[in-house]
Amino acid sequence: MTDTAWTASGDETPAAAAERFRGRLAAATGARPRVRIRDWIKPFTIRQRAVPTMQSGRCFVAGDAAHVHSPAGGQGMNTGLQDAFNLGWKLAAACAGDAGEALLDTYSLERVPVGSALLDATAMITDYVMHGDLSDQSGVDSAGREIIGRTQALASRYTDSPLTSPGPGTPAPGERVTRVGPSAAKTPGWRDFLDRLRDPRWLLVHRATASPAAPGLTGCPVADPVAEDLQLGDGWLLVRPDGYIAARGTNGTPVRFGYAGG
């Protein structure tokens, strides 16, 4: 278990704390924010801890039971929900008899690195807010941009998971299939595809003109621009219930994968 702690200084006035925080926001975003602390501030100790495994037999931990950290960045609830989703579909498959204990073992393998990355990100944000040197504006700007990128919580990937079959293409196996910009996401094709991803089963995504053989999988035909954005070509994507790509392949190549549901 990792254990890191910070204690805020008790010597800072509310006005000084507000100005320090305003400077961090301005350097990171280029905006001109206004920050006020109306009455008082109080020092407190931040602790960061994470468990080395999130499973012991039939006992699983998630969220704050697995990783506690600085509130900076507001990532605790998001990460806890992602833990629960990752574990939830695997438990459902095991309880339905569609998977064995090997699938449940992937929960800790996939989520412990995410918790570790979470602690790294919140530590960076906390150090930046508490100790960043505003005299070097270029360094502050760079750190601020990296912090904002991490707090989007969309960069988690499972490239090293036993449920991922490496292969070429973008988005790559182990990454989210929904790597799309806001404008494209509003088009009818993408809206329909995003709705299909609500299906809690494994999906085989392919061009509407093709029909790869895949017994036991739910087909998800797509047309351009979705097929083009996903770089499908004449191939297919195998998408997990949580929206991550497990494998890519070409039509004519059998969909062979260790676990793909019933």
HELIX and SHEET records of a PDB file:
HELIX    1   1 PRO A   14  THR A   29  1                                  16    
HELIX    2   2 GLY A   63  ALA A   65  5                                   3    
HELIX    3   3 GLY A   76  CYS A   95  1                                  20    
HELIX    4   4 GLU A  101  HIS A  131  1                                  31    
HELIX    5   5 GLN A  137  ARG A  150  1                                  14    
HELIX    6   6 PRO A  182  ALA A  185  1                                   4    
HELIX    7   7 PRO A  188  ARG A  196  1                                   9    
HELIX    8   8 VAL A  226  ASP A  229  1                                   4    
SHEET    1   A 3 THR A   2  THR A   7  0                                        
SHEET    2   A 3 THR A  45  ALA A  50 -1                                        
SHEET    3   A 3 HIS A  67  VAL A  68 -1                                        
SHEET    1   B 2 GLN A  55  SER A  56  0                                        
SHEET    2   B 2 CYS A  59  PHE A  60 -1                                        
SHEET    1   C 4 THR A 218  VAL A 222  0                                        
SHEET    2   C 4 LEU A 203  ARG A 207  1                                        
SHEET    3   C 4 GLY A 235  VAL A 239 -1                                        
SHEET    4   C 4 ILE A 245  THR A 250 -1                                        
END                                                                             
